[in-house]
C-alpha cells in the first residue's frame, strides 16, 4: 500500500490556521482517510488556542527519549511534538493533517515519504483584526509582528500549496479542504497494456481512492498534470495487470498523448458540459450555423465533450440540412484543425474520387502523367475501409506510403508528385469521432463529405482539384442527376473556399480494369503505363480523360483537347512510366514488390448466357474474404467483360490469395453466389 500524505499546515500568527483546521476536522470527521494530529505542547491544557495534549517539561523529555515523537521543535519558550503514532497512520495509507512550524520542514521531509506543505495566508487587514480579537498582544506588538517578513522555505521534493483565508470562515474551510482533496485524490499514471487505436481510455481499479464507479458512464474525464491534459472515457479494470488504488492506467494512445512519465501525479475531473450545447440544439432544429459557430461546436465535439448519441443526432441533422454556405463553413473549420502545407507554386493540383467502384485505380496513372508534365501534384489517399483496395493500398504494393509531412514535401520537390497515405498527414481526431459514428449507423451525406474532402484539399495546399463522381445502381451515387448535383456543389463550395474545382459525373455501373485488390490493381496500372497490349482500355481511357482536364489548367496547354494530346504523348513515350519509378524510389521502393497471390481458384460459368450482371458488393466481399486489402496479394482478376456472351465453362474470374484458408473461404462464398449473375 502506498503511504498517505503528511499535510503540514504553516502560516504566521493571525492568519487563522487553528480555525481552518478545526473546521476541516469537523467536516471530515466521518472520512477515515484523514487523521488530524493533536500536538503535545508543554503548556497547560486550559491555556486557550488550539486543542492540544498538555505535558510537563519532564514528561515531554521522557517521551522524546523513548522515541514517542515523530518530530519535536521549540518555539516561544515552549516544546512541541507530533506523536510517533502518526507514522502508523501514514503507513496504513491515511493522510495526516498537522499544524506545524516552517522551521521543521527539512527535518520532517526526511521522516515521511510524502510531504505537502499547505501555507495559509491572509491580507494585512484580516491578520491585524484576528490578532486584536485574541487580546494577547498590544497594538505595538501586533504592529511589530506584522512588520516581520515571513518567508515560506522551499525544500526540494516538497510541494507547497497556498490557501488564502481572506473571506468568511466557511470560505476558508472550503479552500483548505479543496487543497487537501486535490492532493489526496491524485493518481499515479501508468501505461496500461491495451491498444485502443486512437481512442483515449483510462482504467481505474474498483478500489480506487477516487471511487472508480462514480466515473462510469457516457461522460468523459479530464486528466491533468504538469501543464498537460487529455480527455478519456473511464473503464473499471478488474483484470491483470492489477492497478493500485492510487493508480490510473492509460491505453497506449492516451499515455502517449498525455506525454508524462510513468508514475507522474495527475488529477482528474469530469469534463465540463459544453457551452456549445445551444448550437447543437439549434442545428437539430434545422437552424443554419455560421463558420464561427461551427468552430465552437466542432471543437467541443473533437474534445469529447459530447456523448456519442448526441454527436450521432448532430450528424443526422447535418446530413439532411446543410446549405451551400454551411458546407463551405465546415470545410474551412475542419481545415483549421489540420496542419496546413504551403507550396511555392502558382498551381498545385489534386484529384479525388468518391470511390465505390472496384478496380478504378486511375490515380496511379494520372499522378505520373501530370508530374511528368511538370505540375505539382502531392496526392494523399486513404486505405480501404469496406472495399478491396484503396489508392494507398495499391500504391503500397510498390512503395512506402506512410510518409511524414517532411518526407512528402521532399518527394514532391524531387519528383513533382507523390501518392501517400493521408492517415498521418491530414487525418484528425474529428475524423475519428465522426467515422466511429457514421460507419456503424450508415450515415452518408454527400454534403458532409464535400466539406470533409475540401477541408483536406485546403490543408494539403491544393489550388486546383479534379473530382471523379461515379454513379450507377450499385455506386454511392445512384443516378447521373445525383452526380451532377454533387458536381455543382463541389464547384460552388470550391469557389467559396478559394479552390478551383472541376467535378465530373462518370459511369460507375461496372468495375474499371480487371484487377480487384491491391496487387492486381497495381498490375493493371503498370500495364497501362507500359503501353502493354493487354492493358485494360477502360482504365487507360478514364485516366487519360482526367489527366487531360488537369493538364488544361497549365496556361501553356490551355484546353482539354491539347491536354489529352499531351497526356497521350507522356504515356506513349514512357515519360509517365519513368516518372512513376522516380516517385516509387523517392517514397521508398518496396523490395520485393508484391505480386498477385500464387494460390488461385477459378470461378466458371455453369451455363451459357447472353451476358452477365456483376454485383459489386458481392464481388468485393469475395475479394475481402480472400484477404484483401490486408493481404496485398489477394483479390479477384476479372476475366469476363461486361456486355459479352457467356459460354458454359467459361472463366468468369480468378480468385488470388496467399493463404490457403482464406482462398478456401472465398471460393466457398463464390460457390454459393459468384457475384456474376447470368442473364436469362
N, C-alpha and C positions, 0 to 999 in steps of 0.2 A: 504494500500500500504506500502511495506517495504521502509524505508528511504534510501536515497542514501548514498554513501561512501564519507567521507571527506578525501581527499588526501592532507596531509601536506608535502610539499617539503622542505627538510632541507639539509644543507651541508655548509661547510666553504666557505669563500670568495675565488673566483678564480676557483671554480670547474665548473662554467658555468650554474648555476641554472636558471638565468634570460633568458639566450639564449635558453635553452631547453624548458622552459615554454612558451616563445614566439613562438618557432617553433611548439610545440604541440598545442597551441591556434590556430595558423593559420591552421594547418592540420585538427583540429577537429571543425572548426568554424561552419560547417553545421550539426554537430551532437548535437541534442538537449539534449542528455543525460548528457552533460558536461557543467559546469559553471566554468569559470576561474575567480577567485576572484581578484578584484583590491583593493589593500590595501590603507588605509588612513594613510598618513605619515606627520609629522609636518616638512616638508621641501618644498621648492618651487617646483612648477611643472616642471620647466626647469632645475632642478639640475642635470639631467643626470641619468643613471642607469635605473631601471625598470619604466614602466608606472604606475603612482600612482595618487591617489587623494590627492592634497595638502590641508593642513589645518593649521591654526594658532594654537598656544598653547591653546588660549581661546576657539576657535571653537571646537577643539578636546575635551577639558574638558567638554564643554557644551553637546556635542553629547554623550559623555560617561555617563554623569549624567542622560541623557534622555533615556538611555538603547539602544542607537543606534549601539552598537557594540556586536558582538558575543564574541570577545576576544580582549584584548589590552595587550601591553607589551612595555617596554622601552629598547633601545639599542643604544650605541654610541651617547648618548645625544639627541636622537630623540624618539618620541612616535609613535607606530604602532598600527593600529586597523583593524580588519576584520569586515565588515558591518554585522549588525544583519539580513539583508535580506537573507543572505546565509542560515539561518535556514529554511526559507520558501522553498528554492530550495531543501534542503535535504528532507524535509517532502514530497515534491512532487515527490520524487524518483530520483532526479537528483544528479549527482556526482559533488562535488566541488573540484577544484584543487587550492591550495593556497600556496604561498611562505611564509614560516613561520620560527619560531625560535625553536631550540631544547628545550629551557628553558620553552616553553609553553605547551609541550606535556601533562603533567599530568593534567593541568587545562583544556585543550581542550578535553581530554578524558572524563571529567565529563559533558561536554556540548553537545557532539554529540554522537549519538548511534553507528555509525560505523566509526571508525577512522583507517586509514592506513598511516604510515609514510614512505615516499619514500626518502631514504638517497642517495644524489648524491655525488659521489666521483671521484677523478681523481688522477693520479700519480703526484709526486712532480714536474716533468719537465713541465707538462701541466699547473699545477696551477701557477708555477712561471712565465711562459710565459704570461698567461692571466692577472695576476696581473700587470705585467710590461706594457702590452698593455693599461691598464686602465689609467696609469700615475698618480694615486692618491697617491702613496706611494714611498718612496725612496727604494733603494736596501736594505739598512739596515732594514727598516721597513718590507719589504717583507720577508727578511730572518727571522726576529723575528716572523712574523706571521706564517711562515711555520714550525718554531720550536715548536710552541704551539701544544700540543696534543689535538685533537678534539675527544671527546667521544660521541657516539650516545646513549642517555639514553634508557634503556629498561623499558617499562611500562607494567605491567601485563594487558593482554587483548588487547594490541595494537600491531598489526602486523607491522614489519619493513621489507621493501624490499630495496635492494641495486641496484643502477643503476650506472654503470661505464661509465664515459664520457671521455674516453682516445683517441677517434678517431675523425672523422670529425663531424661537426655539424649535418649533416644528420643522421649519425650513432647514435649519442646521442639522437636525437629526436625520432628515431625509437625505441630505447631501452626504453625511457620514456613512449611512447605510448603503447608499448608492456606490460610494467608493469601496466599501468592504465587499459588496456583492460583485462589483466589477472585476475584482481580483479573484474572489472565491469561485466565480463561475468561469474563469478562464480555462481553456483547454489546450492540451499539447497536440500539435499537428503531427500526424504520422501518415506516410503513404500507405494506402490500402491496396493489396494486390488484385484489383479488379479494374479491367479496362472497359469503360462505358462509352467509348468513342468520344464524341465531343461533349457529351452531357456531364455536367458537374453533379456528382453525388457525394454527400457527406454521410459517414457511417458513425453512429453513436452506440455504445453498449447499453443494454437495458438498464443497468445500474448507474448510468451517467450522473455526474454531480449536478447536471442542469435539468434532469428529468427528461429523458430522451423522448418518451411517448407524447409529451406535450407539443413536440415539434413535427409530429407526423401529420400528413395531410397534403392538400394541393399547394399550400403556400410554401414559399422558399425562405431560406435564411441568408443573411449576410454574414460572412466570415471575415473578420477584420483583425489585422495585426501588423505592427511596424509600418504603418502607412500604406499597406496593400490590402486589397479586399477582392472577394469573389462572391457570387451567388450560387446557391446549391439547393437541391432537394435533399431531404433527410430520409435515410433508411436506418432502421434499428438492426444491428448485427448481433446475432447470437451464435455465429459460427467462428471457426478458426480463420485467421489468427485472432485471438481474443484481444479486445481492447480494454485498457484500464479505465476506471471510472472517470478519470480526468483527461482522457484522450479523445480525439476526433480523427477518424480515418477519412482520407480523401481519395477518390478514384484517381486514376493515373492523370487524366487531363486536368482535373481540378487541382491536384497537387502541383502540377507543372505551371498552371496559370496563376496560382497564388504566389508562387515563387519564393516561399520561405523555407528555411532549412527544417529538417525533421527535428521535432522537439520544440519548435518555436511556439510561443504563447499567443493564443488568439482568443478573441471574444466573439460571441455570436448574438444576433438578434433577428427577429422576424423581419423580412423585407417589408418596408412600409407600403401601405396601399398607394397605388399610383395616382398622381394628381391628374393624369390624363383620362381618368375614367369617364368624365363628362364627354370627352371627344369620342371615346369608343361608343358610348351610348348614342351619341349624335349620328355616328356612322351607321349603327344598327338601325336607326330610324330613317336612313336614306339621305341624311344631310351631306352636302358636298363639303369636303375639307380642303384647306389650302396647304401650301408647302410647309409653312411654319407649324401648323397643327399636326401634319403627318410626321414631321421630325420629332415632335414631342411624343406622340403616340407610339411610333415605331421604336424609339429609344427605350421606352418603358417595356415594350414587348420584348425587345432584344435583351434587356437586362433582367428578364424573368419576373417582372412584377405582376404578370397576369397568369392565372392557371390555364392549362391547355383548352379547357372548354370555352373560355371567353375569347381566346385567340381564334379558335375554330369559328365561333359565331362572327367575329370580325371578318375573317376570310370569306365566309359565306356571303356576308353583306357586301364586301368589296368585290366579290366575283360577279355580283348582279348589278351593282350600282357604282360604276366608276366613269366619270366624264372624261373627255379627252384631256382637259386641264388637270384632272386628278392623276391621270396616268403619267403626265409629264412631271407633276409634282413628286409623285412616288419615285420616278426614275432619278430625279435629282437628289432626293433624300437618300435613297439607297446607295447611290454612287458616293455620297458623302461618308458612308460607313466603310468605304474601301480605300485602300491605298491608291492614289492617283498616279498614273505613269504619264510622263510628258516626253514627247519625241520632237527632236529638232527637224520636223518635216512639215511641209505645207499640206501634204496629203498622206494620211495613214489609213489604209483600207482594211476592211474586215469582211467576213462572210458569216452568215448564220443561217441555220436551217431549223425549222420547227420539228423536224425529225418524224419518227414513227414509221418510216419506210425502210425495210431491211435492205442492206447492201448498198444504199445510196451514199457511197463514200467519196463524193466528188471533191470534198475539201482537200484531200490529199493530192488531187490533181490540180485544182485551182491554185493552191498556195505556191507550188514551184513554178507554174506558168507566170503568175503575177510577179513573184520575186525575181524570176529570170529576166523579166522586162525591166525591173528596177524600182517598182513601187514597194514601199514598206508595208508588210502585211504580217503583223505579230498576232497570230491566231491562238487563242486559248479555247479549249474544248473540254467537254465533260466525258466522264466514263459512263458506260451503260448502267441504267438502274433497272429497267424492266425489259430492255431489248437484248439482242445477242451481242451487240458491239456498239460502242460509241466511237467517235472520231479519235479520242485519246487512246482507246483500247487498240484500234487498228494501227495507229502510229507507234504504239509501244511494241508492236511486233518488230519494228525496225530500229527504234531509238528510244532513249530515255525521254520521258515526258514530264517527270516530276521535277520541274525547274523552279528555282527561286526567281524573284523579280530581277535580281542582278544577272543571273545566268541567262534569263530570257533576253534581257537587253543586249548582252554580249552576243548571243546567237543572231539576233536581228541586225546588229551592227556589222557582223561578219557576212551574213548571207541574204539580208533583206527580208527574211521570213522565218517562221517557226510554226510548230504545232505542239503546244504544251497543254498539260492538264491544268484546268482552272482551279483545282481544289486548294492549291497553295497560293494562288495569285489573287483572285477576286471572289473567293467564296467567303461569306461572312457568317457570324453567329446567327444573324437574322435568317439567312438561307436555311440553316439547320433547324431553327424554330419552325419556320414555315413548312419545310419539307417533311418534318416529323408529323405534321398535322394533315397537310394536303394529300400526302401519299395514301395513308390508310382510309381517309374519308373520300378519296377520289375527287377532290376539289380541283377543277382545272379551268381556269379562267384565262381566255385569250388576252384580255386587257391587263390582268395582273402579270401575265407572262411578258407582255410587251414592256411593262415598266421594269421588270427584273432584267430582261435581256438588254435593254437600252442602258440601264444603270451600269452593267458590266462593260458595255462598249465605251461609255464615258470614262469609267475608271481605267480602261486599257489605253486611253489616249487616242482612240479612233476618231477620224473625221468623216469618213465615208464608209457606209456599210451596205452590202447587198444581202437581201433576205430571201430565202427559199421557203415557200409555204405550200408543201404538198397537200393536196386534197384528194379525197376518194372515200368510198363507202367504209373502208377499214382504217383510214388515216385519222389523225387527230382532228383535222378539218374535214367535214363531211361533204362539202359541196364547193363548187367554184365560187359561188356568191359569198360563201363564208370566207374563202381565201382572199377574195378581192376586198372585202370589208376589213379584214385584218391587215392587208397590204396598205389600205388607206390610212388605218390607224398608225401603223409603223411610220409611214412617211409624214403624217401630220404631226405626231408627237416628236418625231426626229427633228423636224424644223424648230419646234418649241424649245428643245433642249440643246440646239446648236449642232445637230448632226445632219449630214446629207444621207438620206436613206432611199434606197430603191428596192422595193419588195415585189416579188413575182409569185403568183399562184401557179403551181405546176401540177401536172398529172401524177397522182400518187396511188393509182389503182393497183400497181404491181411493183414488186421489188425492182431495183435498178442494179444491173450487173448480175453476176452468177453467185458470188460468194455471200454467205451469211455467217458472220463470225469473224473475229479479228484477223487471223492469218489468211483466211480465204478472201476477205475483202481487200487486204493489203496485196494479195496476189493479183487481183483484178486491177488494182491501181497501177501496179508495176507493169502489167501487160499493156495498159493504155499508154503509159509513159515510154515504154519500149517500142511503141508502134507495132506490137505483135499482131499477127494475122488473126489470132483467137481472142483479141481484146474485145470486151463487151461494147458494142457500138452505142448502146443506150447510155452507158456510164460515160463514155468519151464525149458524146454529143451534149449531154447535160452539163458536163464540166466545162466544155468549150463555150457554151452559151453564157454561163455565169462569169467565166474568166473574161469574155469579150465585154460584158457590161461593166466590169471593174476597170478594165484597161481603158474604156471610153472616158473615164474620169481624168486620165492623163491628158492635159491640153495638147500634147504632141500627137495624140491619137484622135481625140475629138468626138468620135461617134462609135456606135456599136458595130457597124459594118467593118470599119478599119480595125476595131478591137478584135473582131473574130478573125480577121486575116492575120493579125499579129499573134493571136493565140495559136492558130494553126501552125504558123511559122516556128514558134518556140517549141511546139510539140514535135513537129516533123524533124527539125534539125537536131533534136536531142538536148537542147538547152534546158528544157524543163526537167528531163531525167537527171542531167548533171546537177541541176540546182537542188533537186531532192536529195541527192547524195551529199551535197555540201551541208544541207540542213541537218541531215541524219548524223553526219560526222561532228557537226558543231554541237548538237544536243547530246551526243554520246551514242555511237552505233552499238546496237545490241549484237553481241557475239556469243554463240552463233545465232543467226536470225531464226525466228520461229517459223516453222513450216506447217502446212496443214497436217493434222493428225494422221499417223500411219495406219491406225486402226479404222476400218471403214465398214459401212453397211449400206448396200444399195437398195433403194425403195423402187419397186417396179409397178407398172400399171397392171391391174388384174384383168382388164379387158380393153378392147378398142373403144374409142370415143371420138366424137368430132372436136373435142377440146377439153380443157380442164380449168377449173377455177381455183386459184390459190387463196388460202385463208391465212392471212399474215400472222394473226395471233397464234394459230396452231403451229405454223412453221417455226415461229420464234420460240415457242415453248419447247419444241423438239430440239432445236439448236441449243437452248439453255440446258435441257436435260442431258445433252451430250457433254456439257461442261463449260460452254461459252457463257459469259466472256472471261471468267476467271482462268479457264484453260484456253489460252490464246490460240491453240492449235485446233480447237473444237469448232464445229459448226456444220453448215449444210452447203453443199455445192449443187446448185440448181442446174439440171440438165434440160428439163422441159422448158420451152419458151412459149409464153402466152400467145394464144391465137392460132396455134398449130394443132393438127390432128394428133391423136394418141393411138399407138399401136399396142396390142396385147403384149405384155412382157417388156415394154419399152422402159428404159431408165427414166425415172422422174427426177430423182436427186440422190446424192450420196452423202451419208452422214459421216463426219470425221470426228475422231476423239483420240486422246492419248491414254484413256482409261477404259479397260475392257468392261468394267462395271457400269460406267457412265454410258458407254456405247450400247450395251445391252438394254439399259433403261430407256434410252432414246429410241432404239429400234422397237421395243415393246410398245412405246407410246405411238410410234408411227404406224405400227401394225393395226392398232385399234382405230386410228384416224390419221391418215398420212398428211392431212392439210392441203392436199391437191384433190379436189373433188371432181370426178369425171362427169362430164355433161352427158345428158341422155341422148 
